[in-house]
Amino acid sequence: MKTLTSTLTALSIATLFSFNAFAAEPEVEQDVNYGDPTASFSTVGISANKDTTQLNGMVGFGANIFQLDIAADNKTGDLNGRGRYFHVTDGLGYSVDVLADANSQTVLGGLIYKFQVTDNISIFPMLSGGATQVKRPGEDNKYDRSGLAQAGIYAMYGFDAGHWIYANPKTTYHLKNKEFINQIEVGGGFMVTSNISVGAKVEYTAEHKNQFGTMKADTVTWLQANYYF
């Protein structure tokens, strides 16, 4: 918990400094589909599944986007978080992600490119690399560390009314375990009003091995609601 608190505090301070640095940049006024992972907009929302409740926040300053997600286990109250800085240019974006909970921390840097296939169909190839560390059970301040490489593709259909559906298959290679972790996420959003959406997504992770043994395949369903401003 102490590690998570320190990580989120450092991330919040860095985000505040970044806000000051980029606030002077003019915002680009444009119609966006809120399912577009490279679109710049601001939102607050909530996501939930049977085990976890998550608060979601994002602020876009033109080409610079800042995101913070904080989740709590519904039974234990244990926290985990994700902070992200994302920069977009014409079609190309790059990002830095920090993920943390009481027992693990991960940092990823990545690239994403937008191909506008038609007015409604967009394809986004993604490539990331980074590192992770996981605390050894029963051993204070001792971690197993490894490099990570991740590749994926995000495919989206944006309806003219602003609704969207998407699929996001990806694979992550864990260098120390020499193991691929294969995942797919599918979902969508429905615009209830011009600035409120509801949605759902399903995350599937295939069976894989890690330092604790074989992890069984897992499927998690999320419900979401967001307000845009």
Kinemage of the C-alpha trace (Angstrom):
@kinemage 1
@onewidth
@group {chain A} dominant
@subgroup {mainchain}
@vectorlist {calphas} color= white
{ca met a 1} P 0.000 0.000 0.000
{ca lys a 2} L 2.865 2.348 0.843
{ca thr a 3} L 4.413 1.716 -2.576
{ca leu a 4} L 1.097 2.423 -4.307
{ca thr a 5} L 0.566 5.632 -2.357
{ca ser a 6} L 4.080 6.861 -3.175
{ca thr a 7} L 3.664 6.025 -6.848
{ca leu a 8} L 0.292 7.761 -7.163
{ca thr a 9} L 1.548 10.796 -5.232
{ca ala a 10} L 4.560 11.169 -7.528
{ca leu a 11} L 2.346 10.728 -10.554
{ca ser a 12} L -0.109 13.375 -9.322
{ca ile a 13} L 2.696 15.894 -8.713
{ca ala a 14} L 4.148 15.229 -12.169
{ca thr a 15} L 0.697 15.640 -13.703
{ca leu a 16} L 0.164 19.007 -11.985
{ca phe a 17} L 3.484 20.311 -13.331
{ca ser a 18} L 2.560 18.983 -16.758
{ca phe a 19} L -0.813 20.758 -16.620
{ca asn a 20} L 0.985 24.070 -16.002
{ca ala a 21} L 3.385 23.401 -18.847
{ca phe a 22} L 0.724 22.539 -21.390
{ca ala a 23} L -2.226 24.683 -20.276
{ca ala a 24} L -1.048 27.506 -22.530
{ca glu a 25} L -1.412 25.329 -25.631
{ca pro a 26} L -4.583 26.081 -27.615
{ca glu a 27} L -7.178 23.326 -27.552
{ca val a 28} L -8.247 21.888 -30.874
{ca glu a 29} L -11.990 22.189 -31.315
{ca gln a 30} L -13.284 19.154 -33.198
{ca asp a 31} L -15.977 16.533 -33.149
{ca val a 32} L -14.571 13.323 -31.725
{ca asn a 33} L -15.824 9.833 -31.146
{ca tyr a 34} L -15.251 9.019 -27.484
{ca gly a 35} L -14.195 5.476 -28.360
{ca asp a 36} L -11.166 6.796 -30.277
{ca pro a 37} L -8.072 6.048 -28.128
{ca thr a 38} L -6.195 9.006 -29.708
{ca ala a 39} L -8.968 11.596 -29.286
{ca ser a 40} L -8.359 14.515 -26.905
{ca phe a 41} L -11.248 15.262 -24.543
{ca ser a 42} L -12.049 15.473 -20.823
{ca thr a 43} L -14.191 13.048 -18.874
{ca val a 44} L -14.980 11.573 -15.474
{ca gly a 45} L -16.563 8.165 -15.094
{ca ile a 46} L -17.006 4.956 -13.195
{ca ser a 47} L -16.403 1.331 -14.191
{ca ala a 48} L -17.404 -1.752 -12.233
{ca asn a 49} L -17.363 -5.523 -12.319
{ca lys a 50} L -18.409 -8.061 -9.704
{ca asp a 51} L -15.082 -7.690 -7.830
{ca thr a 52} L -13.845 -4.150 -8.498
{ca thr a 53} L -15.051 -0.553 -8.673
{ca gln a 54} L -12.928 1.946 -10.585
{ca leu a 55} L -12.986 5.741 -10.868
{ca asn a 56} L -11.814 7.064 -14.243
{ca gly a 57} L -10.604 10.546 -15.118
{ca met a 58} L -9.067 12.082 -18.211
{ca val a 59} L -8.167 15.639 -19.204
{ca gly a 60} L -7.144 16.650 -22.711
{ca phe a 61} L -5.117 19.777 -23.476
{ca gly a 62} L -4.987 19.710 -27.254
{ca ala a 63} L -2.339 17.139 -28.219
{ca asn a 64} L -1.560 16.316 -24.552
{ca ile a 65} L -3.797 13.912 -22.639
{ca phe a 66} L -3.576 12.933 -18.954
{ca gln a 67} L -5.424 9.956 -17.486
{ca leu a 68} L -5.781 8.561 -13.973
{ca asp a 69} L -7.730 5.430 -12.970
{ca ile a 70} L -8.041 4.307 -9.339
{ca ala a 71} L -9.702 0.995 -8.486
{ca ala a 72} L -10.714 -0.673 -5.219
{ca asp a 73} L -11.417 -4.327 -4.472
{ca asn a 74} L -15.074 -4.533 -3.419
{ca lys a 75} L -14.323 -6.991 -0.589
{ca thr a 76} L -10.935 -5.973 0.806
{ca gly a 77} L -10.710 -2.330 -0.241
{ca asp a 78} L -7.213 -2.926 -1.678
{ca leu a 79} L -6.295 -0.211 -4.183
{ca asn a 80} L -4.586 -0.249 -7.532
{ca gly a 81} L -4.018 2.563 -9.974
{ca arg a 82} L -2.964 3.551 -13.460
{ca gly a 83} L -1.603 6.904 -14.580
{ca arg a 84} L -0.983 7.796 -18.199
{ca tyr a 85} L 0.437 10.634 -20.263
{ca phe a 86} L -0.437 10.513 -23.956
{ca his a 87} L 0.690 12.793 -26.784
{ca val a 88} L -0.974 12.743 -30.196
{ca thr a 89} L 0.122 14.173 -33.531
{ca asp a 90} L -1.240 13.583 -37.035
{ca gly a 91} L -2.091 9.896 -36.831
{ca leu a 92} L 0.763 9.058 -34.448
{ca gly a 93} L 0.726 9.029 -30.665
{ca tyr a 94} L 3.081 8.021 -27.900
{ca ser a 95} L 2.367 7.286 -24.256
{ca val a 96} L 3.885 6.520 -20.859
{ca asp a 97} L 1.900 4.322 -18.458
{ca val a 98} L 2.500 3.618 -14.766
{ca leu a 99} L 0.488 0.818 -13.119
{ca ala a 100} L 0.772 -0.061 -9.433
{ca asp a 101} L -0.758 -1.921 -6.530
{ca ala a 102} L 0.573 -2.985 -3.136
{ca asn a 103} L 2.591 -5.860 -4.622
{ca ser a 104} L 3.585 -4.848 -8.148
{ca gln a 105} L 4.575 -1.916 -10.325
{ca thr a 106} L 4.787 -1.663 -14.115
{ca val a 107} L 6.040 1.072 -16.446
{ca leu a 108} L 5.345 1.001 -20.199
{ca gly a 109} L 6.215 3.345 -23.043
{ca gly a 110} L 4.434 2.900 -26.335
{ca leu a 111} L 3.463 4.061 -29.801
{ca ile a 112} L 0.053 4.000 -31.499
{ca tyr a 113} L -0.851 4.953 -35.068
{ca lys a 114} L -4.303 5.744 -36.458
{ca phe a 115} L -5.400 4.469 -39.870
{ca gln a 116} L -8.746 5.954 -40.948
{ca val a 117} L -10.037 3.155 -43.197
{ca thr a 118} L -13.438 4.769 -43.821
{ca asp a 119} L -15.376 7.583 -42.168
{ca asn a 120} L -16.618 5.022 -39.627
{ca ile a 121} L -13.836 2.436 -39.380
{ca ser a 122} L -10.477 3.125 -37.708
{ca ile a 123} L -7.530 0.790 -37.090
{ca phe a 124} L -4.848 1.515 -34.466
{ca pro a 125} L -1.693 -0.672 -34.362
{ca met a 126} L 0.087 -0.448 -30.977
{ca leu a 127} L 3.578 -1.341 -29.775
{ca ser a 128} L 4.944 -0.902 -26.229
{ca gly a 129} L 7.909 -1.864 -24.100
{ca gly a 130} L 8.779 -1.556 -20.431
{ca ala a 131} L 9.433 -3.361 -17.188
{ca thr a 132} L 7.562 -4.846 -14.255
{ca gln a 133} L 8.355 -5.982 -10.728
{ca val a 134} L 6.306 -8.268 -8.460
{ca lys a 135} L 6.910 -8.681 -4.716
{ca arg a 136} L 7.915 -12.176 -3.669
{ca pro a 137} L 5.362 -13.785 -1.322
{ca gly a 138} L 6.503 -13.627 2.295
{ca glu a 139} L 9.663 -11.663 1.463
{ca asp a 140} L 9.510 -7.961 2.297
{ca asn a 141} L 11.058 -5.615 -0.264
{ca lys a 142} L 12.243 -8.450 -2.501
{ca tyr a 143} L 10.950 -8.462 -6.068
{ca asp a 144} L 11.024 -10.526 -9.235
{ca arg a 145} L 11.734 -8.135 -12.121
{ca ser a 146} L 11.383 -8.519 -15.870
{ca gly a 147} L 11.250 -6.606 -19.119
{ca leu a 148} L 8.012 -6.567 -21.127
{ca ala a 149} L 7.157 -6.173 -24.804
{ca gln a 150} L 3.571 -5.718 -25.957
{ca ala a 151} L 1.926 -5.577 -29.390
{ca gly a 152} L -1.728 -5.160 -30.254
{ca ile a 153} L -4.319 -3.655 -32.526
{ca tyr a 154} L -7.425 -1.624 -31.687
{ca ala a 155} L -10.203 -1.740 -34.304
{ca met a 156} L -13.201 0.584 -33.907
{ca tyr a 157} L -16.461 1.258 -35.696
{ca gly a 158} L -17.819 4.704 -34.865
{ca phe a 159} L -21.503 5.247 -35.626
{ca asp a 160} L -22.660 8.572 -37.056
{ca ala a 161} L -24.672 9.210 -33.866
{ca gly a 162} L -21.485 8.952 -31.766
{ca his a 163} L -21.881 5.384 -30.476
{ca trp a 164} L -18.975 2.962 -30.953
{ca ile a 165} L -17.919 -0.680 -30.800
{ca tyr a 166} L -14.359 -1.997 -30.715
{ca ala a 167} L -12.074 -5.012 -30.424
{ca asn a 168} L -8.560 -4.898 -28.966
{ca pro a 169} L -6.492 -8.122 -29.167
{ca lys a 170} L -2.958 -7.889 -27.744
{ca thr a 171} L -0.089 -10.046 -26.597
{ca thr a 172} L 2.511 -9.301 -23.919
{ca tyr a 173} L 5.875 -11.066 -23.817
{ca his a 174} L 7.352 -11.522 -20.327
{ca leu a 175} L 11.117 -11.736 -20.851
{ca lys a 176} L 12.015 -13.487 -17.600
{ca asn a 177} L 9.326 -16.160 -17.898
{ca lys a 178} L 9.772 -16.400 -21.696
{ca glu a 179} L 5.986 -16.481 -21.909
{ca phe a 180} L 3.363 -14.743 -24.036
{ca ile a 181} L 0.218 -13.479 -22.275
{ca asn a 182} L -2.581 -13.304 -24.866
{ca gln a 183} L -5.595 -11.087 -24.232
{ca ile a 184} L -8.564 -9.608 -26.057
{ca glu a 185} L -10.945 -6.857 -25.027
{ca val a 186} L -14.227 -6.158 -26.832
{ca gly a 187} L -16.769 -3.502 -25.950
{ca gly a 188} L -18.591 -0.376 -26.899
{ca gly a 189} L -20.316 2.777 -25.773
{ca phe a 190} L -23.747 4.333 -26.305
{ca met a 191} L -24.302 8.094 -26.147
{ca val a 192} L -27.334 8.652 -23.916
{ca thr a 193} L -27.052 12.425 -24.355
{ca ser a 194} L -24.503 14.644 -26.099
{ca asn a 195} L -22.179 14.438 -23.041
{ca ile a 196} L -23.116 11.192 -21.244
{ca ser a 197} L -22.341 7.635 -22.338
{ca val a 198} L -22.930 4.165 -20.949
{ca gly a 199} L -21.028 1.125 -22.092
{ca ala a 200} L -19.670 -2.330 -21.431
{ca lys a 201} L -16.550 -4.341 -22.157
{ca val a 202} L -15.398 -7.932 -21.774
{ca glu a 203} L -11.725 -8.733 -21.065
{ca tyr a 204} L -10.438 -12.236 -21.759
{ca thr a 205} L -6.969 -13.452 -20.719
{ca ala a 206} L -5.788 -16.834 -21.998
{ca glu a 207} L -4.120 -19.404 -19.751
{ca his a 208} L -0.446 -18.629 -19.158
{ca lys a 209} L 2.417 -19.255 -16.769
{ca asn a 210} L 4.074 -16.802 -14.399
{ca gln a 211} L 6.378 -16.947 -11.369
{ca phe a 212} L 3.511 -18.308 -9.247
{ca gly a 213} L 2.592 -21.157 -11.599
{ca thr a 214} L -0.075 -21.631 -14.261
{ca met a 215} L -2.777 -18.975 -14.351
{ca lys a 216} L -6.128 -20.199 -15.640
{ca ala a 217} L -7.994 -18.415 -18.397
{ca asp a 218} L -10.042 -15.517 -17.042
{ca thr a 219} L -12.989 -13.482 -18.327
{ca val a 220} L -14.091 -10.201 -16.714
{ca thr a 221} L -17.145 -8.127 -17.704
{ca trp a 222} L -17.242 -4.384 -16.942
{ca leu a 223} L -20.076 -1.857 -16.981
{ca gln a 224} L -19.174 1.805 -17.526
{ca ala a 225} L -20.660 5.302 -17.428
{ca asn a 226} L -18.946 8.581 -18.362
{ca tyr a 227} L -19.644 12.317 -18.341
{ca tyr a 228} L -17.771 14.471 -20.881
{ca phe a 229} L -16.988 18.175 -20.475
